[in-house]
Amino acid sequence: MTSANHEGKPNLSEGENLPAERGRERLDSPVARKGMFGARSSGDTSGYGGLRVYRPAQSRTERPYTDEDDPRTASFDQVADALERSLKEVDTSFGDAVERVVVDRGEITFHVRREYLLDVVTRLRDDPALRFELCLGVNGVHYPSDTGRELHAVYEMRSITHNREIRVEVACSDEDPHIPSIVAVYPTNDWHEREAWDFFGIVFDGHPALTRIQMPDDWHGHPQRKDYPLGGIPVEYRGAKIPPPDERRSYA
Amino acid sequence: MTATPTETYVDASGGDWDEVVAAAQRGNAERLVVNMGPQHPSTHGVLRLILTLDGETVTEARVGIGYLHTGIEKNMEYRTWTQGTTFVTRMDYLTPIFNEAVYCLAVEKLLGVTDRIPDRANVIRVMMMELNRMSSHFVAMATFGMELGATTIMTNGFRERELVLDIFEMVTGLRMNHAYIRPGGVAQDLPPGAVGKIRELLVEMPKRLDDMRKLLDANPLYLARTRDVAYLDLAGCMALGVTGPLLRSAGLAWDLRKAKPYCGYENYEFDVPVSDGADVYARYRVRMAEIDESLKIVEQCLDKLAPGPVMIEDAKIGWPAQLAIGADGMGNSPAHIAHIMGGSMEALIHHFKLVTEGFRVPPGQAYAAVEGAKGELGCHAVSDGGTRPYRLHFRDPSFTHLQAVAAMCEGGTVADVVAAVASIDPVMGGVDR
């Protein structure tokens, strides 16, 4: 399998690739398994309700970010250097603003502390060496097990000048779900931030009109969060009431 | 909006029309707020526009969306990675192939198998995407005509699109909602006769395009409704995240097929049409020119089609059967059923596991983007290592572009609002997902 390759490991030699070795590795790996038959609390009717294998994703990459064997990563060190220099011009240290960097699958992600988000995106847009003119919106991801930083806001940025692509990720907690709005820098994020608020409950401070965009105005809850069940409300049709999927009879 | 005591309001949402008119005249109202949609024949589906008018001039345009929200992103978290294609194809229902392609590219990036997709599968993907670009642009022009009251444009546009849909039906079994592109390749190979049918299209389509050009390119009525209408310049496009034909009509030759090639687009010769009009007419011209380029690419695809597999040769990802097209759409493969039911117990177990449980995707996140018919269509996929997506998000170009309605319409006349919205070519299925 190629999965070993993405985690930055070299290809296995023939001896290590024997079934007994691979099986041992699989049992030893830090994985929480749950489910198979008999799983509850899922709207799935395939008989495999809740079958999941958890394994944490790669969480940190050290310099150099450019991997000579992967042409997709060619500009990553340049971008990081330019950002570091550019932040210094506004008296911000790269280490303070960016808590960590992840290079995975030919993509670079800057995990930015939320206090510094506006500084970082302003530099990303305006610095001639960076010039990320196009923000492709923001997208929420809910990690309930990531205590203290459950809600992530993920921004994809594209530089047309340099033909580069990066990702900026900001985290906040469920108790204090506030992230500064970047609408003043990238007006296109207006609706994207409203969508992230609607679906995840992330409050984008400074947004001109943070209201729900997809769900009705009087909706309760934020449907894309992991603690919000699929469906969530009964379906009514011609007087009949059908319970939401998570409360229907389970065949698992 | 809150009522201040100095203003009088006339509610024209119902009742006796004479009374409404009399009340409006009495009040000497200068500002008129018109609610257009969400059910209106010229709003491209269930789009709601709230227009503040001063006479015929639009002073404020607001857009309300969400009437077609179906929770596709949430639903996909409860299905396997392969089943996801069935959902995404229904988002922007006029560009189903692009939706499937961008989703599969994201899944393949997560799996790390991008380089192992068979050549034939990539050629078929490119060909289907370009055919889809044509059909989407035809609908863009057809609905534009219909919304301005020119039904001939509408019937012509839908007629030409039918030529493409016939090919889709032959290849995938369905005219829309194909679920044809799958993680690892495509669901099945081209059926016998498909190449001949596509060659016929390559002969027929240029004639139809010429007819359309004769009808529209210098038509004084068409020019009057499209020239210098809904102007959005390059700076506006960048700030509002506008991509695709709208951006190219403002003069920037930005195309992901050239800038970040995927599915082997670097191997095709084609141009990126641009215009500097930045108005509705320029967008029309760019779309027409893009159809020409798509025809060129489809022709090159047919020449590149070499025999070979159309699904990745990895038994843990690619479904074992080559499905066949039956009278009722995609169906089973009799040879494969004979093999698993009568020949090999292990093959049956493997089939069962792969189809019901699905394959595992290593944890992490990936963003893939394609140049869709309407602009940059992106897919952000997050996996936790399981057999189902942890989170999927689609950056639909229509969603982003509708934010530009205010910039295009404010200060113009109310009749041009319809032209502006139609030139964006939004599809609410993609906007609301």
Interface residues (C-beta under 8 A of the other chain):
Chain A: M1 T2 S3 N5 H6 E7 V31 S42 G43 D44 S46 G47 Y48 L51 R52 V53 Y54 R55 P56 A57 Q58 D104 R105 G106 E107 T109 E133 L134 C135 L136 G137 N139 G140 V141 H142 V154 E156 R158 I160 N163 E165 R167 Y186 P187 T188 N189 D190 W191 H192 R212 I213 Q214 M215 P216 P223 Q224 L230 P245
Chain B: I65 G66 H69 G71 E73 K74 N75 E77 Y78 R79 K109 L110 L111 G112 V113 R116 M238 A239 L240 G241 V242 T243 L252 W254 A259 K260 K316 T356 E357 R360 P362 P363 G364 Q365 A366 Y367 A369 E376 G378 H380 V382 S383 D384 G385 G386 T387 R388 Y390 R391 H393 R395 F399 T400 L402 Q403 D432 R433
